[in-house]
Amino acid sequence: MLEMLAEGTMLFGDKGLVALGAGLGAGLVTMGAAKGIGHLAGEAVSGIARQPEAGGRIFTSLIIAAALIEGFTFFALVVANGIAGSLGKMVGG
């Protein structure tokens, strides 16, 4: 396994692991946000099914929490793309 990583590092130079980290970071952030919002929505639907009269408050909390998760995800993706963009400038320049 380490030999394969060493060959990949030689192929991409010393910037290869930075690109790998940026790509993995973007993927993990996206998967984590999807899991978080899915879990949040599932629990909200379950809560509304148990107490329909509290549906408005649960829905409001759901929207606020989902917006916070999306904001964090967008920020993390911008950081990952910034790393990849600075990588392109380092390799090109």
N, C-alpha and C positions, 0 to 999 in steps of 0.2 A: 504494500500500500504506500509506504513512504517513497519507494522508488518511483511509483507513478506520479506522486506529487512533485518529486524532484524533476522528473522529465517535463511535467507541465510548467514548472517554474522556469526551466531552461527554454521552453517553447515561447513563453510570454515574457521572459525577462523578469526583472525584479518587480514589475507592476502587475504580474499575473494574479498574485494572491489578493491584491487590492480589488481587482475586478471581480474575482470570485467572492470576496467578502461583500462587496456592494450588491451583487446579484443575489446572494443568499439572504442578505439583510432585507432586501425588497420583497423577496418571496416569503420569508418568515413573517414579516410585518403584515403582508396581505392575508396570509392564511390565519394568523392570529386574530386579525380584525374580523374576518369572516366568521370564525368560530365564536368570537365574543358577541357579535351582533346576532348570530343565529341562536345562541344560548339565551341572550337577552329577550329576543322575540318569543322564543318558546316558553320561557317563564312568564312573560307578560300575558300570552294567550292562556296559559294555565291559570294564572291569577284572575283573569277576567272571567274564565269559565267557572271558577269557584265563587267569585263575588261580582256578578254583573253590575251591581250598583256602583262599584268602585272603578269601573272601566275607564272613565274620563281621567281620573288621577293616574291610573296605571299607564294609560296611553301617553299622557304628558311626560311622565317620568321616562317612559320608553324612548320617546323622541329626543329628550334632552341627553340621555345616556348614549344613544346611537350617534347623535351629533358630536359628542365628545370623543367617542371612539373613532369616528370618521376623521375628525380634525387631527387627532394624534396620528392616524394612519397616513393622512396626506402629508403631514410634517415629516414623518419618517421616510416616506417615499421621495420627498424633495431632498432630504439629506442623502439618501442612497444615490439618487440621480446626480446630486452635486459631487459626490465622491467619484462616480463614473465619469462625469464631465471633466473634473480636474485631472482624472487619469488620462483622458483623451488629450488634454493639453500637454501633459507631461510626456506622453509617448510621441505626440506630433511635434513637439518643440525641442 
